[in-house]
Amino acid sequence: MRVIDAVGARRAAGLPVIDLSAGQPSTAAPVPVRAAARGALDTDKIGYTNALGIPPLREAIARHYRDRLGIAIDPANVAVTTGSSGGFLYAFLAAFDAGDTVVMARPGYPAYRNMLSALGCRVVELPCGPETRFQPTVAQLDALDEPPAGLIVASPANPTGTMVPPDELRALLAWCTAHGTRFVSDEIYHGITFGQPSTSAWSLGADSIVVNSFSKYFSMTGWRIGWLLVPDELMDAVDRLAGNFTICPPALSQLAAVAASDAYDELDANVARYAENRARLLAALPGIGLDRLAPADGAFYIYADVSRWTSDSLTWAARLLDEAGVAVAPGVDFDTVDGGKFIRMCFAGDGDEIEHGVELIAEWLARQPPLP
Ligand SMILES: Cc1ncc(COP(=O)(O)O)c(C=O)c1O
């Protein structure tokens, strides 16, 4: 967020900036979604809806699983939420109690840790490096003192973009089932993959909580609309929580999101552009000394090891922005222990601009002395 402020300040001062720090698509919502929103404004009163979302959207989400992934989902298990962020809040409150231990990978998306801490849960971060594709393993779970109440896995992940291979996912789920640990599967980057397609936890059983969103693949971050797949026994709790916390997810966004399934061609074209940008970055970065990169299986990020130059990525990123005009996200956002040695670059933007950003980073890096 500080980087976003600094980017804004630079732009306001009329200085050039190439922003690789974003955590979102560079495109607007797809055309059919915007058309549906315009239509809804004219015809609908945009009042409160059911707490769990309007039936047509819950049905459309279930159809999305059937048509795109071949998974049969009962719309009754779909809860529409205010972004996946709202979904996490209900998932955590429904599944965990204050004092429960919940495990996640480090590096990882920081809001899990912060939200769980705010709810009084004990967060245990598993240090995950390149040897496990920055993802937790069954061996790490076996080494815990006692089985945790929950395990959160994001595949593809933020900030690394790495994925858990299907066999590993199956093994993690089996471990959780055997140990009474609730598996929370953050599937927000599903649909944005560059090789192996992503596997939904619900293709392997329905006792995990799946968290997903219209933010990333569907390019709708500001519409604040996401969803959960909720096991039967937690559905009533999620319904009550949703009704009390926010009454309902934003009605206009719900009505618009129903049309998202008419936009697969447009959305897949976005993913093809991300794939091209990723290939350009992966071709260019090693040549400028950034050669220790997490394998970006999906999402739109490259997590790069910059420990050759710094152990303070926050200051380093601030200097990169000040001196070269390129914004990146410092790794400390995602990893409070080792994140000083990493930065995250987003490749959701324009390919030529990203390539120019790499040239500017190269010129700047050439002036940076390596650490002794
Ligand atoms: C891994 C991950 N999960 C969840 C979110 C929250 O997204 P939203 O609330 O827009 O659905 C983000 C946002 O960047 C993310 O990267």
The ligand as an SDF file (V2000), in Angstrom:
LIG
                    3D

 16 16  0  0  0  0  0  0  0  0999 V2000
   -4.0310  -15.0640   -2.8060 C   0  0  0  0  0  0  0  0  0  0  0  0
   -5.0940  -14.0200   -2.6710 C   0  0  0  0  0  0  0  0  0  0  0  0
   -6.2340  -14.3310   -2.0150 N   0  0  0  0  0  0  0  0  0  0  0  0
   -7.1950  -13.4170   -1.8410 C   0  0  0  0  0  0  0  0  0  0  0  0
   -7.0830  -12.1230   -2.3300 C   0  0  0  0  0  0  0  0  0  0  0  0
   -8.2250  -11.1370   -2.0900 C   0  0  0  0  0  0  0  0  0  0  0  0
   -8.8710  -10.7850   -3.2630 O   0  0  0  0  0  0  0  0  0  0  0  0
  -10.3950  -10.2780   -3.3590 P   0  0  0  0  0  0  0  0  0  0  0  0
  -10.8520   -9.8960   -2.0140 O   0  0  0  0  0  0  0  0  0  0  0  0
  -10.3440   -9.1350   -4.3210 O   0  0  0  0  0  0  0  0  0  0  0  0
  -11.1890  -11.4210   -3.9160 O   0  0  0  0  0  0  0  0  0  0  0  0
   -5.9260  -11.7540   -3.0340 C   0  0  0  0  0  0  0  0  0  0  0  0
   -5.7560  -10.3890   -3.5610 C   0  0  0  0  0  0  0  0  0  0  0  0
   -4.7330   -9.9960   -4.0600 O   0  0  0  0  0  0  0  0  0  0  0  0
   -4.9050  -12.7370   -3.2140 C   0  0  0  0  0  0  0  0  0  0  0  0
   -3.7730  -12.4580   -3.8770 O   0  0  0  0  0  0  0  0  0  0  0  0
  1  2  1  0
  2  3  1  0
  2 15  2  0
  3  4  2  0
  4  5  1  0
  5  6  1  0
  5 12  2  0
  6  7  1  0
  7  8  1  0
  8  9  2  0
  8 10  1  0
  8 11  1  0
 12 13  1  0
 12 15  1  0
 13 14  2  0
 15 16  1  0
M  END
$$$$
